[in-house]
Amino acid sequence: MEAARKIYAAAGDFFPGLEPGSELGWGTYAGPKPFGIGDDHGKFVLFKDLGWDYRTLNVERDAPRAKEIDNGTINALNPNLQPFFAHGGKLIQYHGWSDPQIPPLHSVQYYTSVLEAMGGASKVQGSYRLFMAPGMQHCGGGPGPNQFNALAALERWRESGVAPEQILAVRVANNKVEMTRPLCPYPQVAQYKGVGAVTDAANFVCKAP
């Protein structure tokens, strides 16, 4: 239980914890060996020491150092998207709530930072929307509806000016659609209307929680 609490918990102000529903993928972080990408980053970028031992990592000391060394090179977190918007750019970002590798709250935090930097949702929703996918793991997979055509929604938005109020997602197993569900622009969530099959997207509506 103690190990689980640590995975759910945020590591200071730098790294939000994983979300409930991600447990089946915890081998990435909580397995017998460290996550390869993170281990290599420590060895080759942060400490520049091929003999570095991940067990010596001190989050409070080393996370600020990692941020300073990176200086925006890997962490693309600049919230000022005005130059992109000014050119007519449209951005659809999505993240699975059950992602066991990149904490879903990373995407939520970035989206929130853009709203704060650019004057609120009314200044952003015409160009940028975030869709959180319940039950989806890292870029796909998981027990929830995890297949959807974000590119088609983006193309329609950019070429026809029709902003995506929702994106239809499906879960397919054995070549059959098991369920459909609307993905809603954050912070809205899909709420059941109270009648009809819970596996049918038509019986859900996007609403603010």
Secondary structure, 3 states (H helix, E strand, C coil): CHHHHHHHCCECCCECCCCCCCHHHCHHHHCCCCCHHHHHHHHHHHCCCCCCCHHHCCHHHHHHHHHHHHCCCCCCCCCCCHHHHHCCCCEEEEEECCCCCCCHHHHHHHHHHHHHHHCCHHHHCCCEEEEEECCCCCCCCCCCCCECCHHHHHHHHHHHCCCCCCEEEEEEECCEEEEEEEECECCCEEEECCCCCCCCHHHEEEECC
